Amino acid sequence: MVYSSKNFKINISDKEKEGLIKNLKIGILCQLQKEGYFSSEQVNQMIKEINS
C-alpha cells in the first residue's frame, strides 16, 4: 500500500479516461448483479449501451 501526504497528478489522455470510466461502470454493474439488484440480461443490455 502506498501512502502520501502530498497531492499528486497523473496525466492520462481523454481516450484512457473514457476507457477507465467505461470499465468502472461495467464493474459496478457486475457487482450489483452479483448482489442481486439486476438480472444478467439487464446487465448485458446495459453493457451494450455503455460500449456503444
N, C-alpha and C positions, 0 to 999 in steps of 0.2 A: 504494500500500500504506500502511496506517495502522498505526503502532506506538504503544504506550502502555506506560509503566512502572507505571501505576496500574490498579487493578481498576475496572471499571465495570459497571453493571447496566442491562439493557434490560427494560422492563416489557411483557410481551405477555400476552394473555388465554389462558385454557385452550383455547379453540377454536382460536386461532392456533397454540398449541403442538402440539395434536393434528394440525393440518394440516401443520406442519413435520415432525413425526415420520413421518407417512404419506409425504410426499414424499421424505424421506431413505431410508426403507425401499424405496420403489419405485425410486429412483435407484440404490441399492446392488444391487438385483435385476437391473436393466437392465445395469449394469456387469458383473456376474457372468455374465450371459447372453452379453455380447459377448466375454468371456474364455473362454467355452465350458463353464462349470460347469453351466448349466441350458439346457434347450431353450426355445423360445419358448412352447410350450404350457404348460410348467411355470410359467414366469414369468407368463403371462396368468392362470393359475389362482391363483397366489399374490397377484397384484394384486387380483383379485376378492375374495379373502378379506380383504385389508388394507382395502379400501374398504367392506366390509360391516360 
